[in-house]
Amino acid sequence: MKTGEKIRKARETWGLSQHALAVEAEMGQSQLSNYENCLIIPTRKVLERIADALGVSPESLEGEDIERRA
């Protein structure tokens, strides 16, 4: 599962809207949407802010974002 998918799943598990999480993580809702839709990969610093807002470890949100080629 990719990082963005893990962020979305955690947000939905806690019953938060994108807007609420974005406010808590001090970013725009469109930026959070881009992360959740895997359009961009958050930097470590941003991932830490999101994790803090969700009350989880940054490591729990890290995922496989690089497609492996055979």
Predicted model as a PDB file, atoms N, CA, C, CB and O in Angstrom, pLDDT in the B-factor column:
MODEL        1                                                                  
ATOM      1  N   MET A   1       0.844  -1.176   0.000  1.00 91.00           N  
ATOM      2  CA  MET A   1       0.000   0.000   0.000  1.00 91.00           C  
ATOM      3  C   MET A   1       0.894   1.245   0.000  1.00 91.00           C  
ATOM      4  CB  MET A   1      -0.963  -0.006   1.225  1.00 91.00           C  
ATOM      5  O   MET A   1       1.890   1.306   0.721  1.00 91.00           O  
ATOM      6  N   LYS A   2       0.530   2.220  -0.805  1.00 94.00           N  
ATOM      7  CA  LYS A   2       1.315   3.450  -0.913  1.00 94.00           C  
ATOM      8  C   LYS A   2       1.051   4.382   0.273  1.00 94.00           C  
ATOM      9  CB  LYS A   2       0.997   4.171  -2.231  1.00 94.00           C  
ATOM     10  O   LYS A   2       0.043   4.259   0.968  1.00 94.00           O  
ATOM     11  N   THR A   3       1.975   5.306   0.482  1.00 95.00           N  
ATOM     12  CA  THR A   3       1.883   6.250   1.590  1.00 95.00           C  
ATOM     13  C   THR A   3       0.556   6.999   1.578  1.00 95.00           C  
ATOM     14  CB  THR A   3       3.038   7.238   1.536  1.00 95.00           C  
ATOM     15  O   THR A   3      -0.113   7.099   2.607  1.00 95.00           O  
ATOM     16  N   GLY A   4       0.178   7.521   0.426  1.00 95.00           N  
ATOM     17  CA  GLY A   4      -1.071   8.273   0.334  1.00 95.00           C  
ATOM     18  C   GLY A   4      -2.287   7.448   0.720  1.00 95.00           C  
ATOM     19  O   GLY A   4      -3.205   7.943   1.373  1.00 95.00           O  
ATOM     20  N   GLU A   5      -2.286   6.192   0.312  1.00 95.00           N  
ATOM     21  CA  GLU A   5      -3.389   5.298   0.655  1.00 95.00           C  
ATOM     22  C   GLU A   5      -3.444   5.064   2.157  1.00 95.00           C  
ATOM     23  CB  GLU A   5      -3.251   3.962  -0.085  1.00 95.00           C  
ATOM     24  O   GLU A   5      -4.527   4.983   2.737  1.00 95.00           O  
ATOM     25  N   LYS A   6      -2.285   4.956   2.786  1.00 96.00           N  
ATOM     26  CA  LYS A   6      -2.227   4.764   4.238  1.00 96.00           C  
ATOM     27  C   LYS A   6      -2.699   6.013   4.971  1.00 96.00           C  
ATOM     28  CB  LYS A   6      -0.800   4.404   4.677  1.00 96.00           C  
ATOM     29  O   LYS A   6      -3.369   5.915   5.999  1.00 96.00           O  
ATOM     30  N   ILE A   7      -2.352   7.190   4.446  1.00 97.00           N  
ATOM     31  CA  ILE A   7      -2.815   8.435   5.054  1.00 97.00           C  
ATOM     32  C   ILE A   7      -4.336   8.488   5.003  1.00 97.00           C  
ATOM     33  CB  ILE A   7      -2.200   9.667   4.339  1.00 97.00           C  
ATOM     34  O   ILE A   7      -4.987   8.773   6.008  1.00 97.00           O  
ATOM     35  N   ARG A   8      -4.904   8.211   3.827  1.00 97.00           N  
ATOM     36  CA  ARG A   8      -6.366   8.239   3.677  1.00 97.00           C  
ATOM     37  C   ARG A   8      -7.035   7.238   4.610  1.00 97.00           C  
ATOM     38  CB  ARG A   8      -6.762   7.943   2.223  1.00 97.00           C  
ATOM     39  O   ARG A   8      -8.016   7.565   5.278  1.00 97.00           O  
ATOM     40  N   LYS A   9      -6.509   6.027   4.656  1.00 96.00           N  
ATOM     41  CA  LYS A   9      -7.107   4.993   5.500  1.00 96.00           C  
ATOM     42  C   LYS A   9      -7.082   5.422   6.971  1.00 96.00           C  
ATOM     43  CB  LYS A   9      -6.363   3.648   5.318  1.00 96.00           C  
ATOM     44  O   LYS A   9      -8.075   5.258   7.679  1.00 96.00           O  
ATOM     45  N   ALA A  10      -5.956   5.967   7.432  1.00 96.00           N  
ATOM     46  CA  ALA A  10      -5.859   6.411   8.824  1.00 96.00           C  
ATOM     47  C   ALA A  10      -6.841   7.554   9.085  1.00 96.00           C  
ATOM     48  CB  ALA A  10      -4.412   6.857   9.155  1.00 96.00           C  
ATOM     49  O   ALA A  10      -7.506   7.577  10.121  1.00 96.00           O  
ATOM     50  N   ARG A  11      -6.933   8.495   8.154  1.00 97.00           N  
ATOM     51  CA  ARG A  11      -7.844   9.632   8.318  1.00 97.00           C  
ATOM     52  C   ARG A  11      -9.282   9.143   8.418  1.00 97.00           C  
ATOM     53  CB  ARG A  11      -7.698  10.626   7.145  1.00 97.00           C  
ATOM     54  O   ARG A  11     -10.033   9.579   9.291  1.00 97.00           O  
ATOM     55  N   GLU A  12      -9.660   8.245   7.532  1.00 97.00           N  
ATOM     56  CA  GLU A  12     -11.024   7.726   7.544  1.00 97.00           C  
ATOM     57  C   GLU A  12     -11.302   6.894   8.790  1.00 97.00           C  
ATOM     58  CB  GLU A  12     -11.278   6.892   6.298  1.00 97.00           C  
ATOM     59  O   GLU A  12     -12.413   6.924   9.319  1.00 97.00           O  
ATOM     60  N   THR A  13     -10.298   6.149   9.267  1.00 95.00           N  
ATOM     61  CA  THR A  13     -10.448   5.356  10.482  1.00 95.00           C  
ATOM     62  C   THR A  13     -10.781   6.252  11.669  1.00 95.00           C  
ATOM     63  CB  THR A  13      -9.171   4.554  10.762  1.00 95.00           C  
ATOM     64  O   THR A  13     -11.592   5.892  12.523  1.00 95.00           O  
ATOM     65  N   TRP A  14     -10.150   7.418  11.714  1.00 94.00           N  
ATOM     66  CA  TRP A  14     -10.387   8.359  12.813  1.00 94.00           C  
ATOM     67  C   TRP A  14     -11.595   9.248  12.564  1.00 94.00           C  
ATOM     68  CB  TRP A  14      -9.162   9.222  13.031  1.00 94.00           C  
ATOM     69  O   TRP A  14     -11.934  10.082  13.404  1.00 94.00           O  
ATOM     70  N   GLY A  15     -12.249   9.079  11.419  1.00 96.00           N  
ATOM     71  CA  GLY A  15     -13.456   9.838  11.135  1.00 96.00           C  
ATOM     72  C   GLY A  15     -13.215  11.311  10.847  1.00 96.00           C  
ATOM     73  O   GLY A  15     -14.073  12.152  11.113  1.00 96.00           O  
ATOM     74  N   LEU A  16     -12.040  11.619  10.300  1.00 96.00           N  
ATOM     75  CA  LEU A  16     -11.704  13.006   9.993  1.00 96.00           C  
ATOM     76  C   LEU A  16     -11.968  13.320   8.532  1.00 96.00           C  
ATOM     77  CB  LEU A  16     -10.246  13.291  10.334  1.00 96.00           C  
ATOM     78  O   LEU A  16     -11.774  12.471   7.661  1.00 96.00           O  
ATOM     79  N   SER A  17     -12.406  14.526   8.268  1.00 97.00           N  
ATOM     80  CA  SER A  17     -12.515  14.990   6.889  1.00 97.00           C  
ATOM     81  C   SER A  17     -11.127  15.416   6.418  1.00 97.00           C  
ATOM     82  CB  SER A  17     -13.542  16.167   6.763  1.00 97.00           C  
ATOM     83  O   SER A  17     -10.223  15.628   7.227  1.00 97.00           O  
ATOM     84  N   GLN A  18     -10.970  15.538   5.114  1.00 97.00           N  
ATOM     85  CA  GLN A  18      -9.698  16.051   4.595  1.00 97.00           C  
ATOM     86  C   GLN A  18      -9.434  17.443   5.151  1.00 97.00           C  
ATOM     87  CB  GLN A  18      -9.706  16.080   3.047  1.00 97.00           C  
ATOM     88  O   GLN A  18      -8.306  17.770   5.519  1.00 97.00           O  
ATOM     89  N   HIS A  19     -10.469  18.252   5.207  1.00 98.00           N  
ATOM     90  CA  HIS A  19     -10.306  19.619   5.703  1.00 98.00           C  
ATOM     91  C   HIS A  19      -9.793  19.622   7.144  1.00 98.00           C  
ATOM     92  CB  HIS A  19     -11.638  20.384   5.614  1.00 98.00           C  
ATOM     93  O   HIS A  19      -8.864  20.358   7.474  1.00 98.00           O  
ATOM     94  N   ALA A  20     -10.398  18.798   7.998  1.00 98.00           N  
ATOM     95  CA  ALA A  20      -9.998  18.758   9.408  1.00 98.00           C  
ATOM     96  C   ALA A  20      -8.550  18.319   9.562  1.00 98.00           C  
ATOM     97  CB  ALA A  20     -10.912  17.818  10.195  1.00 98.00           C  
ATOM     98  O   ALA A  20      -7.798  18.914  10.334  1.00 98.00           O  
ATOM     99  N   LEU A  21      -8.156  17.283   8.834  1.00 98.00           N  
ATOM    100  CA  LEU A  21      -6.772  16.814   8.922  1.00 98.00           C  
ATOM    101  C   LEU A  21      -5.810  17.854   8.373  1.00 98.00           C  
ATOM    102  CB  LEU A  21      -6.602  15.493   8.167  1.00 98.00           C  
ATOM    103  O   LEU A  21      -4.741  18.078   8.941  1.00 98.00           O  
ATOM    104  N   ALA A  22      -6.184  18.488   7.273  1.00 98.00           N  
ATOM    105  CA  ALA A  22      -5.324  19.515   6.682  1.00 98.00           C  
ATOM    106  C   ALA A  22      -5.083  20.655   7.659  1.00 98.00           C  
ATOM    107  CB  ALA A  22      -5.942  20.055   5.392  1.00 98.00           C  
ATOM    108  O   ALA A  22      -3.959  21.144   7.779  1.00 98.00           O  
ATOM    109  N   VAL A  23      -6.122  21.079   8.353  1.00 98.00           N  
ATOM    110  CA  VAL A  23      -5.979  22.157   9.343  1.00 98.00           C  
ATOM    111  C   VAL A  23      -5.034  21.712  10.458  1.00 98.00           C  
ATOM    112  CB  VAL A  23      -7.365  22.557   9.933  1.00 98.00           C  
ATOM    113  O   VAL A  23      -4.131  22.452  10.848  1.00 98.00           O  
ATOM    114  N   GLU A  24      -5.250  20.505  10.965  1.00 97.00           N  
ATOM    115  CA  GLU A  24      -4.398  19.991  12.048  1.00 97.00           C  
ATOM    116  C   GLU A  24      -2.943  19.838  11.615  1.00 97.00           C  
ATOM    117  CB  GLU A  24      -4.926  18.648  12.537  1.00 97.00           C  
ATOM    118  O   GLU A  24      -2.031  20.055  12.412  1.00 97.00           O  
ATOM    119  N   ALA A  25      -2.726  19.467  10.359  1.00 97.00           N  
ATOM    120  CA  ALA A  25      -1.375  19.249   9.840  1.00 97.00           C  
ATOM    121  C   ALA A  25      -0.776  20.526   9.241  1.00 97.00           C  
ATOM    122  CB  ALA A  25      -1.393  18.144   8.787  1.00 97.00           C  
ATOM    123  O   ALA A  25       0.335  20.510   8.711  1.00 97.00           O  
ATOM    124  N   GLU A  26      -1.517  21.624   9.329  1.00 97.00           N  
ATOM    125  CA  GLU A  26      -1.056  22.932   8.855  1.00 97.00           C  
ATOM    126  C   GLU A  26      -0.685  22.916   7.378  1.00 97.00           C  
ATOM    127  CB  GLU A  26       0.136  23.389   9.672  1.00 97.00           C  
ATOM    128  O   GLU A  26       0.427  23.274   6.990  1.00 97.00           O  
ATOM    129  N   MET A  27      -1.659  22.486   6.559  1.00 97.00           N  
ATOM    130  CA  MET A  27      -1.462  22.495   5.111  1.00 97.00           C  
ATOM    131  C   MET A  27      -2.809  22.720   4.450  1.00 97.00           C  
ATOM    132  CB  MET A  27      -0.809  21.166   4.613  1.00 97.00           C  
ATOM    133  O   MET A  27      -3.849  22.678   5.106  1.00 97.00           O  
ATOM    134  N   GLY A  28      -2.783  22.955   3.163  1.00 97.00           N  
ATOM    135  CA  GLY A  28      -4.021  23.123   2.423  1.00 97.00           C  
ATOM    136  C   GLY A  28      -4.689  21.793   2.144  1.00 97.00           C  
ATOM    137  O   GLY A  28      -4.028  20.760   2.041  1.00 97.00           O  
ATOM    138  N   GLN A  29      -6.018  21.830   2.022  1.00 98.00           N  
ATOM    139  CA  GLN A  29      -6.760  20.614   1.732  1.00 98.00           C  
ATOM    140  C   GLN A  29      -6.358  20.033   0.387  1.00 98.00           C  
ATOM    141  CB  GLN A  29      -8.253  20.888   1.757  1.00 98.00           C  
ATOM    142  O   GLN A  29      -6.282  18.813   0.239  1.00 98.00           O  
ATOM    143  N   SER A  30      -6.099  20.892  -0.597  1.00 98.00           N  
ATOM    144  CA  SER A  30      -5.704  20.381  -1.921  1.00 98.00           C  
ATOM    145  C   SER A  30      -4.356  19.668  -1.851  1.00 98.00           C  
ATOM    146  CB  SER A  30      -5.638  21.533  -2.949  1.00 98.00           C  
ATOM    147  O   SER A  30      -4.138  18.684  -2.557  1.00 98.00           O  
ATOM    148  N   GLN A  31      -3.454  20.156  -1.005  1.00 97.00           N  
ATOM    149  CA  GLN A  31      -2.156  19.507  -0.837  1.00 97.00           C  
ATOM    150  C   GLN A  31      -2.359  18.114  -0.228  1.00 97.00           C  
ATOM    151  CB  GLN A  31      -1.216  20.372   0.060  1.00 97.00           C  
ATOM    152  O   GLN A  31      -1.773  17.139  -0.697  1.00 97.00           O  
ATOM    153  N   LEU A  32      -3.181  18.027   0.805  1.00 98.00           N  
ATOM    154  CA  LEU A  32      -3.463  16.733   1.422  1.00 98.00           C  
ATOM    155  C   LEU A  32      -4.112  15.793   0.413  1.00 98.00           C  
ATOM    156  CB  LEU A  32      -4.371  16.905   2.653  1.00 98.00           C  
ATOM    157  O   LEU A  32      -3.779  14.609   0.363  1.00 98.00           O  
ATOM    158  N   SER A  33      -5.028  16.309  -0.381  1.00 98.00           N  
ATOM    159  CA  SER A  33      -5.679  15.501  -1.417  1.00 98.00           C  
ATOM    160  C   SER A  33      -4.648  14.940  -2.392  1.00 98.00           C  
ATOM    161  CB  SER A  33      -6.726  16.339  -2.177  1.00 98.00           C  
ATOM    162  O   SER A  33      -4.736  13.778  -2.790  1.00 98.00           O  
ATOM    163  N   ASN A  34      -3.678  15.755  -2.774  1.00 97.00           N  
ATOM    164  CA  ASN A  34      -2.623  15.283  -3.679  1.00 97.00           C  
ATOM    165  C   ASN A  34      -1.825  14.147  -3.063  1.00 97.00           C  
ATOM    166  CB  ASN A  34      -1.686  16.430  -4.046  1.00 97.00           C  
ATOM    167  O   ASN A  34      -1.456  13.201  -3.760  1.00 97.00           O  
ATOM    168  N   TYR A  35      -1.553  14.227  -1.760  1.00 97.00           N  
ATOM    169  CA  TYR A  35      -0.846  13.133  -1.086  1.00 97.00           C  
ATOM    170  C   TYR A  35      -1.703  11.875  -1.069  1.00 97.00           C  
ATOM    171  CB  TYR A  35      -0.463  13.536   0.351  1.00 97.00           C  
ATOM    172  O   TYR A  35      -1.227  10.790  -1.402  1.00 97.00           O  
ATOM    173  N   GLU A  36      -2.980  12.022  -0.675  1.00 97.00           N  
ATOM    174  CA  GLU A  36      -3.861  10.863  -0.570  1.00 97.00           C  
ATOM    175  C   GLU A  36      -4.102  10.192  -1.914  1.00 97.00           C  
ATOM    176  CB  GLU A  36      -5.180  11.272   0.036  1.00 97.00           C  
ATOM    177  O   GLU A  36      -4.290   8.977  -1.974  1.00 97.00           O  
ATOM    178  N   ASN A  37      -4.098  10.958  -2.975  1.00 96.00           N  
ATOM    179  CA  ASN A  37      -4.305  10.404  -4.310  1.00 96.00           C  
ATOM    180  C   ASN A  37      -2.999   9.976  -4.972  1.00 96.00           C  
ATOM    181  CB  ASN A  37      -5.009  11.417  -5.182  1.00 96.00           C  
ATOM    182  O   ASN A  37      -2.972   9.652  -6.159  1.00 96.00           O  
ATOM    183  N   CYS A  38      -1.922   9.978  -4.197  1.00 94.00           N  
ATOM    184  CA  CYS A  38      -0.603   9.529  -4.648  1.00 94.00           C  
ATOM    185  C   CYS A  38      -0.091  10.310  -5.855  1.00 94.00           C  
ATOM    186  CB  CYS A  38      -0.653   8.058  -4.986  1.00 94.00           C  
ATOM    187  O   CYS A  38       0.650   9.779  -6.682  1.00 94.00           O  
ATOM    188  N   LEU A  39      -0.494  11.576  -5.946  1.00 95.00           N  
ATOM    189  CA  LEU A  39       0.006  12.431  -7.017  1.00 95.00           C  
ATOM    190  C   LEU A  39       1.378  12.978  -6.659  1.00 95.00           C  
ATOM    191  CB  LEU A  39      -0.972  13.581  -7.294  1.00 95.00           C  
ATOM    192  O   LEU A  39       2.206  13.229  -7.535  1.00 95.00           O  
ATOM    193  N   ILE A  40       1.612  13.161  -5.366  1.00 94.00           N  
ATOM    194  CA  ILE A  40       2.916  13.569  -4.856  1.00 94.00           C  
ATOM    195  C   ILE A  40       3.200  12.779  -3.579  1.00 94.00           C  
ATOM    196  CB  ILE A  40       2.966  15.113  -4.589  1.00 94.00           C  
ATOM    197  O   ILE A  40       2.278  12.365  -2.876  1.00 94.00           O  
ATOM    198  N   ILE A  41       4.465  12.580  -3.292  1.00 93.00           N  
ATOM    199  CA  ILE A  41       4.881  11.860  -2.095  1.00 93.00           C  
ATOM    200  C   ILE A  41       5.318  12.893  -1.062  1.00 93.00           C  
ATOM    201  CB  ILE A  41       6.037  10.838  -2.408  1.00 93.00           C  
ATOM    202  O   ILE A  41       6.146  13.750  -1.369  1.00 93.00           O  
ATOM    203  N   PRO A  42       4.780  12.833   0.155  1.00 95.00           N  
ATOM    204  CA  PRO A  42       5.160  13.824   1.165  1.00 95.00           C  
ATOM    205  C   PRO A  42       6.614  13.667   1.604  1.00 95.00           C  
ATOM    206  CB  PRO A  42       4.243  13.715   2.376  1.00 95.00           C  
ATOM    207  O   PRO A  42       7.147  12.560   1.679  1.00 95.00           O  
ATOM    208  N   THR A  43       7.237  14.809   1.892  1.00 94.00           N  
ATOM    209  CA  THR A  43       8.582  14.764   2.464  1.00 94.00           C  
ATOM    210  C   THR A  43       8.492  14.195   3.872  1.00 94.00           C  
ATOM    211  CB  THR A  43       9.242  16.181   2.476  1.00 94.00           C  
ATOM    212  O   THR A  43       7.402  14.080   4.432  1.00 94.00           O  
ATOM    213  N   ARG A  44       9.609  13.847   4.429  1.00 94.00           N  
ATOM    214  CA  ARG A  44       9.622  13.296   5.788  1.00 94.00           C  
ATOM    215  C   ARG A  44       9.012  14.296   6.777  1.00 94.00           C  
ATOM    216  CB  ARG A  44      11.068  12.934   6.214  1.00 94.00           C  
ATOM    217  O   ARG A  44       8.245  13.915   7.662  1.00 94.00           O  
ATOM    218  N   LYS A  45       9.358  15.572   6.619  1.00 96.00           N  
ATOM    219  CA  LYS A  45       8.854  16.609   7.531  1.00 96.00           C  
ATOM    220  C   LYS A  45       7.327  16.712   7.437  1.00 96.00           C  
ATOM    221  CB  LYS A  45       9.505  17.981   7.208  1.00 96.00           C  
ATOM    222  O   LYS A  45       6.648  16.809   8.460  1.00 96.00           O  
ATOM    223  N   VAL A  46       6.796  16.692   6.235  1.00 96.00           N  
ATOM    224  CA  VAL A  46       5.346  16.757   6.035  1.00 96.00           C  
ATOM    225  C   VAL A  46       4.690  15.495   6.580  1.00 96.00           C  
ATOM    226  CB  VAL A  46       5.004  16.939   4.534  1.00 96.00           C  
ATOM    227  O   VAL A  46       3.647  15.569   7.230  1.00 96.00           O  
ATOM    228  N   LEU A  47       5.290  14.344   6.322  1.00 96.00           N  
ATOM    229  CA  LEU A  47       4.750  13.086   6.825  1.00 96.00           C  
ATOM    230  C   LEU A  47       4.685  13.104   8.353  1.00 96.00           C  
ATOM    231  CB  LEU A  47       5.604  11.901   6.339  1.00 96.00           C  
ATOM    232  O   LEU A  47       3.731  12.594   8.940  1.00 96.00           O  
ATOM    233  N   GLU A  48       5.684  13.683   8.987  1.00 96.00           N  
ATOM    234  CA  GLU A  48       5.685  13.796  10.447  1.00 96.00           C  
ATOM    235  C   GLU A  48       4.539  14.674  10.933  1.00 96.00           C  
ATOM    236  CB  GLU A  48       7.018  14.361  10.937  1.00 96.00           C  
ATOM    237  O   GLU A  48       3.917  14.364  11.949  1.00 96.00           O  
ATOM    238  N   ARG A  49       4.249  15.768  10.223  1.00 97.00           N  
ATOM    239  CA  ARG A  49       3.127  16.642  10.604  1.00 97.00           C  
ATOM    240  C   ARG A  49       1.790  15.921  10.467  1.00 97.00           C  
ATOM    241  CB  ARG A  49       3.123  17.915   9.743  1.00 97.00           C  
ATOM    242  O   ARG A  49       0.916  16.038  11.326  1.00 97.00           O  
ATOM    243  N   ILE A  50       1.646  15.178   9.377  1.00 97.00           N  
ATOM    244  CA  ILE A  50       0.409  14.427   9.163  1.00 97.00           C  
ATOM    245  C   ILE A  50       0.254  13.361  10.243  1.00 97.00           C  
ATOM    246  CB  ILE A  50       0.395  13.779   7.757  1.00 97.00           C  
ATOM    247  O   ILE A  50      -0.822  13.204  10.821  1.00 97.00           O  
ATOM    248  N   ALA A  51       1.324  12.636  10.510  1.00 97.00           N  
ATOM    249  CA  ALA A  51       1.287  11.582  11.530  1.00 97.00           C  
ATOM    250  C   ALA A  51       0.955  12.163  12.894  1.00 97.00           C  
ATOM    251  CB  ALA A  51       2.628  10.838  11.588  1.00 97.00           C  
ATOM    252  O   ALA A  51       0.161  11.589  13.638  1.00 97.00           O  
ATOM    253  N   ASP A  52       1.554  13.292  13.224  1.00 97.00           N  
ATOM    254  CA  ASP A  52       1.280  13.936  14.507  1.00 97.00           C  
ATOM    255  C   ASP A  52      -0.192  14.325  14.606  1.00 97.00           C  
ATOM    256  CB  ASP A  52       2.174  15.176  14.691  1.00 97.00           C  
ATOM    257  O   ASP A  52      -0.817  14.140  15.651  1.00 97.00           O  
ATOM    258  N   ALA A  53      -0.738  14.857  13.533  1.00 97.00           N  
ATOM    259  CA  ALA A  53      -2.149  15.254  13.523  1.00 97.00           C  
ATOM    260  C   ALA A  53      -3.074  14.041  13.673  1.00 97.00           C  
ATOM    261  CB  ALA A  53      -2.477  16.006  12.225  1.00 97.00           C  
ATOM    262  O   ALA A  53      -4.165  14.151  14.233  1.00 97.00           O  
ATOM    263  N   LEU A  54      -2.632  12.890  13.172  1.00 96.00           N  
ATOM    264  CA  LEU A  54      -3.416  11.661  13.273  1.00 96.00           C  
ATOM    265  C   LEU A  54      -3.146  10.898  14.572  1.00 96.00           C  
ATOM    266  CB  LEU A  54      -3.122  10.766  12.085  1.00 96.00           C  
ATOM    267  O   LEU A  54      -3.897   9.991  14.929  1.00 96.00           O  
ATOM    268  N   GLY A  55      -2.076  11.265  15.275  1.00 95.00           N  
ATOM    269  CA  GLY A  55      -1.724  10.565  16.507  1.00 95.00           C  
ATOM    270  C   GLY A  55      -1.108   9.205  16.255  1.00 95.00           C  
ATOM    271  O   GLY A  55      -1.280   8.283  17.051  1.00 95.00           O  
ATOM    272  N   VAL A  56      -0.387   9.077  15.146  1.00 95.00           N  
ATOM    273  CA  VAL A  56       0.278   7.817  14.809  1.00 95.00           C  
ATOM    274  C   VAL A  56       1.755   8.096  14.519  1.00 95.00           C  
ATOM    275  CB  VAL A  56      -0.411   7.128  13.580  1.00 95.00           C  
ATOM    276  O   VAL A  56       2.162   9.253  14.420  1.00 95.00           O  
ATOM    277  N   SER A  57       2.537   7.054  14.388  1.00 94.00           N  
ATOM    278  CA  SER A  57       3.950   7.237  14.054  1.00 94.00           C  
ATOM    279  C   SER A  57       4.100   7.481  12.560  1.00 94.00           C  
ATOM    280  CB  SER A  57       4.783   6.007  14.487  1.00 94.00           C  
ATOM    281  O   SER A  57       3.317   6.958  11.769  1.00 94.00           O  
ATOM    282  N   PRO A  58       5.094   8.268  12.164  1.00 94.00           N  
ATOM    283  CA  PRO A  58       5.331   8.472  10.738  1.00 94.00           C  
ATOM    284  C   PRO A  58       5.605   7.155  10.010  1.00 94.00           C  
ATOM    285  CB  PRO A  58       6.498   9.427  10.536  1.00 94.00           C  
ATOM    286  O   PRO A  58       5.211   6.985   8.857  1.00 94.00           O  
ATOM    287  N   GLU A  59       6.277   6.233  10.686  1.00 93.00           N  
ATOM    288  CA  GLU A  59       6.603   4.947  10.079  1.00 93.00           C  
ATOM    289  C   GLU A  59       5.350   4.156   9.698  1.00 93.00           C  
ATOM    290  CB  GLU A  59       7.461   4.130  11.030  1.00 93.00           C  
ATOM    291  O   GLU A  59       5.355   3.400   8.727  1.00 93.00           O  
ATOM    292  N   SER A  60       4.282   4.338  10.471  1.00 94.00           N  
ATOM    293  CA  SER A  60       3.045   3.599  10.172  1.00 94.00           C  
ATOM    294  C   SER A  60       2.384   4.093   8.895  1.00 94.00           C  
ATOM    295  CB  SER A  60       2.064   3.717  11.333  1.00 94.00           C  
ATOM    296  O   SER A  60       1.522   3.412   8.340  1.00 94.00           O  
ATOM    297  N   LEU A  61       2.782   5.278   8.421  1.00 94.00           N  
ATOM    298  CA  LEU A  61       2.202   5.836   7.203  1.00 94.00           C  
ATOM    299  C   LEU A  61       3.085   5.634   5.980  1.00 94.00           C  
ATOM    300  CB  LEU A  61       1.935   7.301   7.391  1.00 94.00           C  
ATOM    301  O   LEU A  61       2.667   5.912   4.856  1.00 94.00           O  
ATOM    302  N   GLU A  62       4.295   5.156   6.195  1.00 91.00           N  
ATOM    303  CA  GLU A  62       5.196   4.955   5.065  1.00 91.00           C  
ATOM    304  C   GLU A  62       4.755   3.742   4.269  1.00 91.00           C  
ATOM    305  CB  GLU A  62       6.652   4.789   5.542  1.00 91.00           C  
ATOM    306  O   GLU A  62       4.348   2.721   4.823  1.00 91.00           O  
ATOM    307  N   GLY A  63       4.846   3.881   2.960  1.00 84.00           N  
ATOM    308  CA  GLY A  63       4.416   2.779   2.104  1.00 84.00           C  
ATOM    309  C   GLY A  63       5.361   2.585   0.937  1.00 84.00           C  
ATOM    310  O   GLY A  63       6.398   3.239   0.826  1.00 84.00           O  
ATOM    311  N   GLU A  64       4.977   1.686   0.089  1.00 79.00           N  
ATOM    312  CA  GLU A  64       5.756   1.393  -1.114  1.00 79.00           C  
ATOM    313  C   GLU A  64       5.314   2.356  -2.210  1.00 79.00           C  
ATOM    314  CB  GLU A  64       5.576  -0.103  -1.566  1.00 79.00           C  
ATOM    315  O   GLU A  64       4.244   2.186  -2.794  1.00 79.00           O  
ATOM    316  N   ASP A  65       6.129   3.356  -2.488  1.00 73.00           N  
ATOM    317  CA  ASP A  65       5.776   4.362  -3.475  1.00 73.00           C  
ATOM    318  C   ASP A  65       6.552   4.223  -4.780  1.00 73.00           C  
ATOM    319  CB  ASP A  65       6.002   5.722  -2.904  1.00 73.00           C  
ATOM    320  O   ASP A  65       6.314   4.979  -5.723  1.00 73.00           O  
ATOM    321  N   ILE A  66       7.458   3.287  -4.844  1.00 58.00           N  
ATOM    322  CA  ILE A  66       8.244   3.095  -6.059  1.00 58.00           C  
ATOM    323  C   ILE A  66       7.859   1.750  -6.656  1.00 58.00           C  
ATOM    324  CB  ILE A  66       9.782   3.167  -5.767  1.00 58.00           C  
ATOM    325  O   ILE A  66       7.990   0.709  -6.013  1.00 58.00           O  
ATOM    326  N   GLU A  67       7.394   1.788  -7.864  1.00 50.00           N  
ATOM    327  CA  GLU A  67       7.012   0.561  -8.534  1.00 50.00           C  
ATOM    328  C   GLU A  67       8.293  -0.214  -8.882  1.00 50.00           C  
ATOM    329  CB  GLU A  67       6.156   0.860  -9.816  1.00 50.00           C  
ATOM    330  O   GLU A  67       9.214   0.328  -9.492  1.00 50.00           O  
ATOM    331  N   ARG A  68       8.327  -1.459  -8.490  1.00 39.00           N  
ATOM    332  CA  ARG A  68       9.480  -2.303  -8.789  1.00 39.00           C  
ATOM    333  C   ARG A  68       9.316  -2.914 -10.172  1.00 39.00           C  
ATOM    334  CB  ARG A  68       9.650  -3.410  -7.720  1.00 39.00           C  
ATOM    335  O   ARG A  68       8.232  -3.354 -10.553  1.00 39.00           O  
ATOM    336  N   ARG A  69      10.396  -2.930 -10.896  1.00 38.00           N  
ATOM    337  CA  ARG A  69      10.374  -3.535 -12.222  1.00 38.00           C  
ATOM    338  C   ARG A  69      11.052  -4.883 -12.186  1.00 38.00           C  
ATOM    339  CB  ARG A  69      11.049  -2.628 -13.250  1.00 38.00           C  
ATOM    340  O   ARG A  69      12.085  -5.059 -11.540  1.00 38.00           O  
ATOM    341  N   ALA A  70      10.465  -5.828 -12.882  1.00 41.00           N  
ATOM    342  CA  ALA A  70      11.025  -7.196 -12.903  1.00 41.00           C  
ATOM    343  C   ALA A  70      12.210  -7.253 -13.838  1.00 41.00           C  
ATOM    344  CB  ALA A  70       9.957  -8.232 -13.335  1.00 41.00           C  
ATOM    345  O   ALA A  70      12.820  -8.310 -13.997  1.00 41.00           O  
TER     346      ALA A  70                                                      
ENDMDL                                                                          
END                                                                             
